Amino acid sequence: MSTNMTDNDGSHDDSPTPTSNGSAARGETPGADCGSSEHESTANATWSRLLSGNRRFAQGQPEHPWQDAATRESLIDSQHPDAVVLSCGDSRVPPEIIFDQGLGDMFVVRTAGEVLDSAVVSSLEFAVDVLHTSLMVVLGHEHCGAIKSTIDALGPLDDDRLDDLDRIVETSTSPIIASVGESLLESRRAGLDDTDDFERVHIARTIEHLASQSESIGSALGEGRLRLVGARYRVSDGVVEVLSF
């Protein structure tokens, strides 16, 4: 698994925005039993739309789409988001804003450091199984406080301490240290020592856990009903890196 690469060096592709209407054909429900090729097409179009929105945001030209009263009223009885986003709870990283999206576009779950627990996983499964989202984004970010606090708690990540740190992480009662700590140790054993890389590895591990430990998400991936992508938001310039694993 490669965890320290970004597509196009962190920049977005120049694909045109596939629709101008937020969620694909806003107001139409993606069918629960449509073919895998249709799901893939919807997922790709949705991801392209999100990246186009982030490009606008990073350039200081957001459109703030679908945030009017008419949109709000159209969503009173139901929601049909194309994307579910798991992101950090950091106040600088609100997904709807950095992707320049509107009401009903994304189902968002946020925890410190994208840490998973049963409630988080169940919420993501709800988006896939009940709302039929075709795209799942695991979104980490630059200067992540969960990464920093875990480093501070563990102390120096020296090679000769890794076995001792394993035991500390395994016995920790803190969900953040238990989860992020594993990512830090995996990073160090791979020869990485940069915080940016720690953040990317943690995103990759979160994706692996979702794909392997959730039967629902794993089945959706295997059947082509879901695309799962990793990304990292750069607080410094507003750009979302698309990660390659």
N, C-alpha and C positions, 0 to 999 in steps of 0.2 A: 504494500500500500504506500503510495507516495502522498505525503501530507504537507509538503512545503511548496506546493506549486499553485499558481493561479492562472486561469485562462487569460491569454492576452495580457500577461503581466498585471493583472488586476483590473484592467479596463474592460468595458463592455463591448460586445459586438455591436455592429451598426445596423442590425436588423430593424426594419420598420415596425412601429407599433401595430400589432395584428388587428386590433379593433380600437375604436375610439370610445367605446362604451364601458369601460371598466370590465366587469365580469363578462365572459364570452356570451354574446347575445343577451345582454343583461335582461333579467326577467324570465329567461328560459332555463329550465332545470336540466343540467347534464344528466342524461339517462343512466340509471344504475347498471343497466346491462348492455350498454353500447360496446362495440368491439374495441380491442386493445389499441388498434391503430387510431381510432377516434380519440381515445383517452390520451394517447401519446401526442396527437396533434393539438388537443386542447391544452395539455401540460406545457408543450413547447411554446404555444402562443401565449399562455399565461406568463411563463417565465420571461419571455421576450418583452411582454408588456410591463412587468415589474422592473426589469432592467432599464427599459426606456424611461419609466417614471423616476428611477433613481438617477439616471443621467440628467433629467430635468432638475431634480432636487440639487444635485452636486454642482450644477452650473448656475444655480440661483434663479431658475426659471420654472418653479413648480406651477402646475395648473390647478391643483386642489380639486380634482374632478369628483363628481357625484357626491357632493356634500351639501346639496340644496334641499329645500323642503319637499320638493316633488320626489326626489330619490328616497328620502326618509319615509314618506308616506307609501311609496311603492313596496317598501320592505316590511311593512307592519305585520303581515301575516306569514311571511316565510323568508328564508335566506338561501342563497345558492352560490356561496363563494367558490371560486375555482382553486384557491390556494389556501393551505394551512401553513402557518409560520410558527416555528418554535424559536423564540429569541430570548436573549438576556433581559432581565427586568431593569437594566440600567436606564436612567431617565434620559440619557442622551441618545438612546437607540429605539425610538418608537417606530415600528415597522411601517405603519400606515403613512407616516410623514416621510421617512427616508425613501420609500418606494413611490411616493406621490399618488396614493390610492384613495378611494372614497368609501362611503358606506356600503357594506355588503360585499366588498371585494375580497377580503381576507379574513379567515378565522385565525385568531392570534392567541398563542399560549406563551406566557412569559414567566421565567424563573431566573434567579441569580445563576449566572454561568450555564444557562440551558440545562441545569441539573434535572435528571429524570427521577420521577417517583411514580407510584401507581396512578395517582390522580392525573398527573401530566400525561402519561401514556394513554390512559383512558380517554382523556380529552382529545388527543391526537387521533385515536382510533374512532372516536365519534365523528370527527371531521371526515375521515376516510369512508367509514361504513354507512353513516347516516346522511351526511351532506354531500358525499361522493366527490370530494375534492380530488382533482387529478394531479396536483402538485403539492409536495411537502418541502418546505425550505427550513433547514437548520441554520440559523443566523447567529454567529458569534460576532465579536467586535474587538477592535483595537483598544488597548488600555483597559482590559477587562478587570474589574475589581475582584471578581471571584478568583481569577488566576493570581493576582497580586497577594490577596489575603492568604491564599493557600501556600504560596511561596514563603510569606512571612511566618506562617504557622509552622512550616516544616523546617525552616532554616536552610543552610547551604545545601544545594543539590549536588554535592560532591560525589564522584564515582564510588569512593570508599564508604559512603553512607547509604547507598541505594538499598541494600538489603535491610538495614535498620529502618529506613523510611517506609519500605514495604509494610513492615509490621505496624508502624504508626498509622499508615493510611488504612490498612485492613481493620484495625481495631477502633478507628475514630468514630465517635458518635455524631460527628458533623456530616450531613449529607454532602455539603460542598467539598470538604476536605476529602471525603471518601471517593467522590466522583472525579473532581478536578485533580486530586493527588495522583490517581492512577494515570491520568493523561500526562502529568508532569514527569512521572517516573518512566513512562513509555518513551517520552520525548528524549529524556536524558540517555536512556539506553540506546536510542537511535543516533546519539551523538549531537543532538540539538541542544542549544543553550540560549536561544533567543526567545524573548517573550512572545513575539509575533508568531514564531513557530509553535510555541506551547499552545497558543490560542487555536491555531489551525489543526493541530493534532487533537485537541479536545473536541473540535467540531467533527472531525473524522470519527473519533471514538463514539460520539453521541449517535452519529448516523449508523455505525455498525451495531450498536446496542438496539436501536429501534428496529433495524432490519432483521436482527437475529433473535431478539427476545420478545417481540410482539408478533404473535401468530397472525393477527389481523393485518398488520402492516406488511409483514413478510409475504402473506398471501396476495395482497394487492400488488406488491412489487412483482411477484412471480407471474401473476396473471396479466401484467401490463396495464393494470388499472391506475397505477400510481407511479409518478416519477419523484425521486427523492434526491435533492441537491443540497450541497453545502456552500455557504457563503460567509464572508467576514466583512463587516462594515468598518471602514476606516474613519474614525472620529475626526481625524486631522483634516481630511479633504472631502468628506461626505460620499466617497465612492464605495460601492459594494463590490468586493472581490468575489469572483466566481472560482471556487476551489476545485482542483482536479485531484482525484485519488486513484 
